[in-house]
Amino acid sequence: MVYMSEVPHDLILGETYTSKEILYFIGYNDVIVLCEETSMFTERSADKYFVLNIYETFVHRNDHGKSYNVPLKKKKVYVINKVR
């Protein structure tokens, strides 16, 4: 069970978050998170992540090679790195 108090409403540039916080943030917000070092975020991981950049931009994508999805609004895109 996830308590809403555990879900970040936003990620702040320059701040550090746990894997669990990132997982909940993605699950409860309409955002995109980019991270080169991690393919999956889990609740039990001890890893921490640093917010490198935040963009608010149109996200253009292809729907499995079948069609071009035209973005209707801008979406927040977060770029994070694992803290070593």
MMTF fields as JSON, N, C-alpha, C and O atoms, coordinates in Angstrom:
{
  "mmtfVersion": "1.0.0",
  "mmtfProducer": "UNKNOWN",
  "numBonds": 335,
  "numAtoms": 336,
  "numGroups": 84,
  "numChains": 1,
  "numModels": 1,
  "chainsPerModel": [1],
  "groupsPerChain": [84],
  "chainIdList": ["A"],
  "bondAtomList": [4, 2, 8, 6, 12, 10, 16, 14, 20, 18, 24, 22, 28, 26, 32, 30, 36, 34, 40, 38, 44, 42, 48, 46, 52, 50, 56, 54, 60, 58, 64, 62, 68, 66, 72, 70, 76, 74, 80, 78, 84, 82, 88, 86, 92, 90, 96, 94, 100, 98, 104, 102, 108, 106, 112, 110, 116, 114, 120, 118, 124, 122, 128, 126, 132, 130, 136, 134, 140, 138, 144, 142, 148, 146, 152, 150, 156, 154, 160, 158, 164, 162, 168, 166, 172, 170, 176, 174, 180, 178, 184, 182, 188, 186, 192, 190, 196, 194, 200, 198, 204, 202, 208, 206, 212, 210, 216, 214, 220, 218, 224, 222, 228, 226, 232, 230, 236, 234, 240, 238, 244, 242, 248, 246, 252, 250, 256, 254, 260, 258, 264, 262, 268, 266, 272, 270, 276, 274, 280, 278, 284, 282, 288, 286, 292, 290, 296, 294, 300, 298, 304, 302, 308, 306, 312, 310, 316, 314, 320, 318, 324, 322, 328, 326, 332, 330],
  "bondOrderList": [1, 1, 1, 1, 1, 1, 1, 1, 1, 1, 1, 1, 1, 1, 1, 1, 1, 1, 1, 1, 1, 1, 1, 1, 1, 1, 1, 1, 1, 1, 1, 1, 1, 1, 1, 1, 1, 1, 1, 1, 1, 1, 1, 1, 1, 1, 1, 1, 1, 1, 1, 1, 1, 1, 1, 1, 1, 1, 1, 1, 1, 1, 1, 1, 1, 1, 1, 1, 1, 1, 1, 1, 1, 1, 1, 1, 1, 1, 1, 1, 1, 1, 1],
  "groupList": [{"groupName": "MET", "atomNameList": ["N", "CA", "C", "O"], "elementList": ["N", "C", "C", "O"], "formalChargeList": [0, 0, 0, 0], "bondAtomList": [1, 0, 2, 1, 3, 2], "bondOrderList": [1, 1, 2], "singleLetterCode": "M", "chemCompType": "L-PEPTIDE LINKING"}, {"groupName": "VAL", "atomNameList": ["N", "CA", "C", "O"], "elementList": ["N", "C", "C", "O"], "formalChargeList": [0, 0, 0, 0], "bondAtomList": [1, 0, 2, 1, 3, 2], "bondOrderList": [1, 1, 2], "singleLetterCode": "V", "chemCompType": "L-PEPTIDE LINKING"}, {"groupName": "TYR", "atomNameList": ["N", "CA", "C", "O"], "elementList": ["N", "C", "C", "O"], "formalChargeList": [0, 0, 0, 0], "bondAtomList": [1, 0, 2, 1, 3, 2], "bondOrderList": [1, 1, 2], "singleLetterCode": "Y", "chemCompType": "L-PEPTIDE LINKING"}, {"groupName": "SER", "atomNameList": ["N", "CA", "C", "O"], "elementList": ["N", "C", "C", "O"], "formalChargeList": [0, 0, 0, 0], "bondAtomList": [1, 0, 2, 1, 3, 2], "bondOrderList": [1, 1, 2], "singleLetterCode": "S", "chemCompType": "L-PEPTIDE LINKING"}, {"groupName": "GLU", "atomNameList": ["N", "CA", "C", "O"], "elementList": ["N", "C", "C", "O"], "formalChargeList": [0, 0, 0, 0], "bondAtomList": [1, 0, 2, 1, 3, 2], "bondOrderList": [1, 1, 2], "singleLetterCode": "E", "chemCompType": "L-PEPTIDE LINKING"}, {"groupName": "PRO", "atomNameList": ["N", "CA", "C", "O"], "elementList": ["N", "C", "C", "O"], "formalChargeList": [0, 0, 0, 0], "bondAtomList": [1, 0, 2, 1, 3, 2], "bondOrderList": [1, 1, 2], "singleLetterCode": "P", "chemCompType": "L-PEPTIDE LINKING"}, {"groupName": "HIS", "atomNameList": ["N", "CA", "C", "O"], "elementList": ["N", "C", "C", "O"], "formalChargeList": [0, 0, 0, 0], "bondAtomList": [1, 0, 2, 1, 3, 2], "bondOrderList": [1, 1, 2], "singleLetterCode": "H", "chemCompType": "L-PEPTIDE LINKING"}, {"groupName": "ASP", "atomNameList": ["N", "CA", "C", "O"], "elementList": ["N", "C", "C", "O"], "formalChargeList": [0, 0, 0, 0], "bondAtomList": [1, 0, 2, 1, 3, 2], "bondOrderList": [1, 1, 2], "singleLetterCode": "D", "chemCompType": "L-PEPTIDE LINKING"}, {"groupName": "LEU", "atomNameList": ["N", "CA", "C", "O"], "elementList": ["N", "C", "C", "O"], "formalChargeList": [0, 0, 0, 0], "bondAtomList": [1, 0, 2, 1, 3, 2], "bondOrderList": [1, 1, 2], "singleLetterCode": "L", "chemCompType": "L-PEPTIDE LINKING"}, {"groupName": "ILE", "atomNameList": ["N", "CA", "C", "O"], "elementList": ["N", "C", "C", "O"], "formalChargeList": [0, 0, 0, 0], "bondAtomList": [1, 0, 2, 1, 3, 2], "bondOrderList": [1, 1, 2], "singleLetterCode": "I", "chemCompType": "L-PEPTIDE LINKING"}, {"groupName": "GLY", "atomNameList": ["N", "CA", "C", "O"], "elementList": ["N", "C", "C", "O"], "formalChargeList": [0, 0, 0, 0], "bondAtomList": [1, 0, 2, 1, 3, 2], "bondOrderList": [1, 1, 2], "singleLetterCode": "G", "chemCompType": "PEPTIDE LINKING"}, {"groupName": "THR", "atomNameList": ["N", "CA", "C", "O"], "elementList": ["N", "C", "C", "O"], "formalChargeList": [0, 0, 0, 0], "bondAtomList": [1, 0, 2, 1, 3, 2], "bondOrderList": [1, 1, 2], "singleLetterCode": "T", "chemCompType": "L-PEPTIDE LINKING"}, {"groupName": "LYS", "atomNameList": ["N", "CA", "C", "O"], "elementList": ["N", "C", "C", "O"], "formalChargeList": [0, 0, 0, 0], "bondAtomList": [1, 0, 2, 1, 3, 2], "bondOrderList": [1, 1, 2], "singleLetterCode": "K", "chemCompType": "L-PEPTIDE LINKING"}, {"groupName": "PHE", "atomNameList": ["N", "CA", "C", "O"], "elementList": ["N", "C", "C", "O"], "formalChargeList": [0, 0, 0, 0], "bondAtomList": [1, 0, 2, 1, 3, 2], "bondOrderList": [1, 1, 2], "singleLetterCode": "F", "chemCompType": "L-PEPTIDE LINKING"}, {"groupName": "ASN", "atomNameList": ["N", "CA", "C", "O"], "elementList": ["N", "C", "C", "O"], "formalChargeList": [0, 0, 0, 0], "bondAtomList": [1, 0, 2, 1, 3, 2], "bondOrderList": [1, 1, 2], "singleLetterCode": "N", "chemCompType": "L-PEPTIDE LINKING"}, {"groupName": "CYS", "atomNameList": ["N", "CA", "C", "O"], "elementList": ["N", "C", "C", "O"], "formalChargeList": [0, 0, 0, 0], "bondAtomList": [1, 0, 2, 1, 3, 2], "bondOrderList": [1, 1, 2], "singleLetterCode": "C", "chemCompType": "L-PEPTIDE LINKING"}, {"groupName": "ARG", "atomNameList": ["N", "CA", "C", "O"], "elementList": ["N", "C", "C", "O"], "formalChargeList": [0, 0, 0, 0], "bondAtomList": [1, 0, 2, 1, 3, 2], "bondOrderList": [1, 1, 2], "singleLetterCode": "R", "chemCompType": "L-PEPTIDE LINKING"}, {"groupName": "ALA", "atomNameList": ["N", "CA", "C", "O"], "elementList": ["N", "C", "C", "O"], "formalChargeList": [0, 0, 0, 0], "bondAtomList": [1, 0, 2, 1, 3, 2], "bondOrderList": [1, 1, 2], "singleLetterCode": "A", "chemCompType": "L-PEPTIDE LINKING"}],
  "groupTypeList": [0, 1, 2, 0, 3, 4, 1, 5, 6, 7, 8, 9, 8, 10, 4, 11, 2, 11, 3, 12, 4, 9, 8, 2, 13, 9, 10, 2, 14, 7, 1, 9, 1, 8, 15, 4, 4, 11, 3, 0, 13, 11, 4, 16, 3, 17, 7, 12, 2, 13, 1, 8, 14, 9, 2, 4, 11, 13, 1, 6, 16, 14, 7, 6, 10, 12, 3, 2, 14, 1, 5, 8, 12, 12, 12, 12, 1, 2, 1, 9, 14, 12, 1, 16],
  "groupIdList": [1, 2, 3, 4, 5, 6, 7, 8, 9, 10, 11, 12, 13, 14, 15, 16, 17, 18, 19, 20, 21, 22, 23, 24, 25, 26, 27, 28, 29, 30, 31, 32, 33, 34, 35, 36, 37, 38, 39, 40, 41, 42, 43, 44, 45, 46, 47, 48, 49, 50, 51, 52, 53, 54, 55, 56, 57, 58, 59, 60, 61, 62, 63, 64, 65, 66, 67, 68, 69, 70, 71, 72, 73, 74, 75, 76, 77, 78, 79, 80, 81, 82, 83, 84],
  "secStructList": [7, 7, 7, 4, 4, 4, 1, 7, 1, 7, 7, 7, 6, 6, 7, 3, 3, 3, 2, 2, 2, 2, 2, 2, 2, 2, 2, 2, 1, 1, 3, 3, 3, 3, 3, 1, 1, 7, 1, 7, 7, 7, 1, 1, 7, 7, 7, 3, 3, 3, 3, 3, 3, 3, 3, 3, 3, 7, 7, 7, 3, 3, 1, 6, 6, 1, 7, 3, 3, 7, 7, 1, 1, 7, 3, 3, 3, 3, 3, 3, 3, 3, 7, 7],
  "xCoordList": [0.84, 0.0, 0.89, 1.835, 0.563, 1.321, 0.534, -0.639, 1.183, 0.575, 0.954, 2.109, 0.0, 0.259, 1.351, 1.991, 1.567, 2.643, 4.024, 5.023, 4.076, 5.337, 5.639, 6.748, 4.661, 4.808, 5.237, 4.495, 6.434, 6.833, 5.899, 5.532, 5.522, 4.68, 5.519, 5.012, 6.79, 7.716, 9.119, 9.361, 10.035, 11.445, 12.132, 11.846, 13.026, 13.682, 15.097, 15.856, 15.441, 16.762, 17.831, 17.769, 18.828, 19.924, 19.666, 20.562, 18.464, 18.122, 18.348, 18.436, 18.442, 18.659, 17.422, 16.8, 17.069, 15.885, 16.229, 17.154, 15.475, 15.669, 15.007, 14.185, 15.38, 14.758, 13.245, 12.466, 12.839, 11.422, 10.687, 9.582, 11.284, 10.653, 10.511, 9.489, 11.534, 11.474, 10.379, 9.598, 10.314, 9.296, 7.891, 7.052, 7.632, 6.316, 6.03, 4.901, 7.045, 6.881, 6.433, 5.516, 7.073, 6.703, 5.303, 4.525, 4.984, 3.699, 2.496, 1.386, 2.698, 1.57, 1.587, 0.779, 2.495, 2.574, 2.771, 3.372, 2.271, 2.4, 3.71, 3.726, 4.814, 6.154, 6.99, 6.597, 8.147, 9.139, 10.418, 10.828, 11.051, 12.32, 13.355, 13.15, 14.465, 15.565, 16.72, 17.13, 17.238, 18.362, 19.193, 18.686, 20.464, 21.333, 21.743, 21.959, 21.857, 22.424, 21.423, 21.824, 20.127, 19.145, 18.034, 17.438, 17.754, 16.676, 15.341, 14.283, 15.392, 14.158, 14.376, 15.411, 13.39, 13.41, 12.573, 11.504, 13.065, 12.336, 12.208, 12.947, 11.26, 11.029, 12.154, 12.443, 12.774, 13.75, 15.191, 16.084, 15.422, 16.785, 17.291, 16.536, 18.57, 19.2, 19.803, 20.377, 19.677, 20.256, 19.583, 18.4, 20.376, 19.88, 20.176, 21.116, 19.358, 19.449, 19.428, 18.701, 20.247, 20.416, 19.73, 19.915, 18.947, 18.248, 19.213, 19.591, 19.606, 20.561, 19.905, 20.45, 18.719, 18.06, 16.574, 16.129, 15.818, 14.375, 14.003, 14.375, 13.267, 12.783, 11.266, 10.655, 10.668, 9.238, 9.144, 9.357, 8.818, 8.942, 7.893, 7.261, 7.721, 6.854, 7.612, 8.76, 6.984, 7.6, 6.981, 5.794, 7.798, 7.358, 7.732, 8.857, 6.801, 7.107, 6.36, 5.439, 6.792, 6.218, 5.521, 6.077, 4.326, 3.551, 3.853, 3.112, 4.957, 5.366, 5.473, 5.093, 5.993, 6.209, 4.965, 5.027, 3.826, 2.568, 2.114, 1.555, 2.345, 1.865, 2.672, 3.321, 2.612, 3.271, 2.268, 1.202, 2.613, 1.751, 2.101, 3.18, 1.208, 1.421, 1.138, 0.038, 2.112, 1.889, 0.925, 1.045, -0.025, -0.997, -0.551, -0.975, 0.306, 0.797, 2.22, 2.697, 2.871, 4.235, 4.198, 3.229, 5.275, 5.408, 6.732, 7.71, 6.753, 7.999, 8.859, 8.392, 10.127, 11.107, 12.234, 12.85, 12.495, 13.525, 14.712, 14.55, 15.903, 17.14, 17.823, 18.153, 18.03, 18.623, 19.822, 19.938, 20.698, 21.859, 21.924, 21.554, 22.403, 22.608, 23.773, 24.816, 23.591, 24.649, 25.584, 25.136, 26.857, 27.838, 28.49, 29.343],
  "yCoordList": [-1.173, 0.0, 1.242, 1.353, 2.165, 3.404, 4.527, 4.738, 5.239, 6.419, 7.63, 7.764, 8.511, 9.67, 10.568, 11.319, 10.498, 11.28, 10.77, 11.47, 9.543, 8.963, 9.33, 9.095, 9.904, 10.207, 11.662, 12.57, 11.897, 13.282, 13.912, 13.269, 15.166, 15.874, 16.404, 16.631, 16.595, 17.096, 16.663, 16.383, 16.608, 16.396, 17.74, 18.475, 18.066, 19.365, 19.233, 18.356, 20.116, 20.137, 20.226, 21.089, 19.316, 19.313, 18.51, 18.376, 17.972, 17.183, 15.695, 15.27, 14.911, 13.47, 12.746, 13.165, 11.638, 10.849, 9.369, 8.93, 8.603, 7.154, 6.511, 7.128, 5.274, 4.505, 4.401, 4.516, 4.187, 4.088, 5.388, 5.357, 6.521, 7.81, 8.028, 8.536, 7.645, 7.771, 6.86, 7.281, 5.631, 4.674, 5.229, 5.203, 5.723, 6.276, 7.539, 7.752, 8.372, 9.598, 9.284, 9.921, 8.307, 7.907, 7.307, 7.57, 6.507, 5.821, 6.724, 6.377, 7.882, 8.742, 10.106, 10.973, 10.303, 11.573, 11.3, 10.294, 12.182, 12.052, 12.703, 13.836, 11.966, 12.486, 11.426, 10.266, 11.867, 10.954, 11.138, 12.267, 10.03, 10.073, 9.33, 8.181, 10.003, 9.409, 9.123, 9.986, 7.898, 7.507, 6.469, 5.405, 6.777, 5.869, 4.635, 3.581, 4.728, 3.633, 2.591, 1.498, 2.9, 2.013, 1.676, 2.568, 0.384, -0.034, -0.173, -0.163, -0.304, -0.448, 0.103, -0.14, 0.841, 1.344, 0.41, -0.037, 0.115, -0.779, -0.154, 0.763, -0.664, -0.168, -0.551, 0.183, -1.675, -2.207, -1.811, -2.118, -1.136, -0.738, 0.358, 1.244, 0.287, 1.318, 2.435, 3.381, 2.329, 3.326, 4.682, 4.778, 5.724, 7.099, 7.748, 7.363, 8.75, 9.399, 10.907, 11.464, 11.555, 12.999, 13.585, 13.075, 14.64, 15.276, 16.239, 17.272, 15.873, 16.665, 17.787, 18.886, 17.506, 18.497, 18.21, 17.081, 19.252, 19.132, 19.94, 21.106, 19.307, 19.97, 19.943, 18.978, 20.986, 20.959, 21.158, 22.258, 20.067, 20.07, 19.162, 18.351, 19.309, 18.398, 17.088, 17.105, 15.966, 14.658, 14.017, 13.692, 13.845, 13.233, 11.764, 11.414, 10.907, 9.479, 8.726, 9.24, 7.501, 6.608, 5.482, 4.934, 5.139, 4.096, 2.737, 2.259, 2.113, 0.772, 0.657, -0.36, 1.706, 1.675, 1.848, 1.76, 2.093, 2.174, 3.605, 3.887, 4.503, 5.858, 6.856, 6.504, 8.087, 9.19, 9.821, 10.273, 9.85, 10.461, 11.931, 12.274, 12.789, 14.228, 14.672, 14.453, 15.289, 15.726, 16.908, 17.85, 16.854, 17.931, 18.972, 20.127, 18.551, 19.492, 19.106, 18.014, 20.024, 19.759, 18.812, 18.766, 18.06, 17.101, 17.367, 17.777, 17.131, 17.283, 16.041, 14.908, 16.291, 15.224, 15.481, 16.546, 14.49, 14.594, 13.737, 12.579, 14.303, 13.563, 13.356, 14.314, 12.08, 11.756, 10.828, 10.132, 10.83, 9.935, 9.25, 9.818, 8.02, 7.28, 7.893, 8.195, 8.074, 8.587, 7.432, 6.361, 7.638, 6.569, 6.719, 5.91],
  "zCoordList": [0.0, 0.0, 0.0, 0.781, -0.89, -1.015, -0.356, -0.662, 0.544, 1.149, 0.314, -0.089, 0.048, -0.793, -0.209, -0.945, 1.096, 1.714, 1.29, 1.452, 0.743, 0.269, -1.183, -1.664, -1.881, -3.309, -3.484, -3.112, -4.048, -4.313, -5.352, -6.335, -5.129, -6.104, -7.255, -8.354, -6.997, -8.003, -7.584, -6.409, -8.537, -8.23, -8.389, -9.334, -7.485, -7.479, -8.023, -7.61, -8.951, -9.561, -8.48, -7.604, -8.549, -7.594, -6.33, -5.497, -6.168, -4.984, -5.246, -6.398, -4.181, -4.258, -3.747, -2.771, -4.43, -4.086, -4.073, -4.756, -3.292, -3.248, -4.465, -5.142, -4.725, -5.8, -5.575, -6.522, -4.338, -3.996, -4.311, -4.854, -3.978, -4.275, -5.781, -6.242, -6.548, -8.007, -8.559, -9.413, -8.087, -8.517, -8.275, -9.176, -7.083, -6.753, -7.563, -8.006, -7.757, -8.531, -9.955, -10.473, -10.586, -11.952, -11.975, -12.893, -10.974, -10.939, -10.73, -11.134, -10.103, -9.748, -10.434, -10.102, -11.384, -12.111, -13.594, -13.969, -14.425, -15.877, -16.309, -16.793, -16.127, -16.388, -17.105, -17.227, -17.568, -18.14, -17.336, -17.068, -16.949, -16.226, -17.062, -17.454, -17.326, -18.08, -17.127, -16.351, -17.198, -16.343, -17.095, -17.453, -17.331, -18.086, -17.302, -17.9, -15.991, -15.2, -14.728, -14.328, -14.762, -14.149, -15.129, -15.734, -15.285, -16.178, -15.445, -16.073, -14.097, -13.314, -11.902, -11.281, -11.413, -10.04, -9.179, -9.593, -7.972, -7.073, -5.694, -5.337, -4.932, -3.576, -2.616, -1.67, -2.854, -1.9, -2.177, -1.387, -3.286, -3.63, -2.695, -2.293, -2.358, -1.525, -2.373, -1.834, -3.696, -4.597, -4.425, -4.1, -4.656, -4.624, -5.958, -6.654, -6.318, -7.613, -7.465, -6.642, -8.287, -8.28, -9.516, -10.621, -9.345, -10.473, -11.166, -10.612, -12.399, -13.178, -13.957, -14.058, -14.515, -15.358, -15.43, -15.228, -15.721, -15.899, -17.136, -17.267, -18.034, -19.242, -19.249, -18.792, -19.757, -20.041, -21.542, -22.052, -22.25, -23.704, -24.341, -23.664, -25.633, -26.375, -26.6, -27.044, -26.301, -26.477, -27.722, -27.747, -28.735, -29.985, -29.956, -29.598, -30.329, -30.284, -31.375, -32.011, -31.561, -32.546, -31.793, -30.842, -32.207, -31.54, -32.159, -33.017, -31.712, -32.157, -33.672, -34.251, -34.313, -35.756, -36.589, -37.816, -35.951, -36.695, -36.963, -38.023, -36.02, -36.216, -35.395, -34.41, -35.823, -35.144, -34.186, -34.604, -32.901, -31.899, -31.765, -31.282, -32.184, -32.104, -30.668, -30.16, -30.016, -28.638, -28.584, -29.366, -27.664, -27.517, -26.498, -26.546, -25.582, -24.568, -24.188, -24.496, -23.518, -23.053, -21.871, -21.114, -21.73, -20.633, -19.925, -20.55, -18.625, -17.88, -18.064, -17.941, -18.363, -18.539, -17.545, -17.551, -16.691, -15.67, -16.063, -16.446, -15.968, -16.233, -14.883, -14.185, -14.528, -13.229, -13.41, -14.419, -12.429, -12.406, -11.056, -10.028, -11.082, -9.828, -9.064, -9.644, -7.769, -6.909, -6.599, -6.19, -6.787, -6.561, -5.209, -4.843]
}
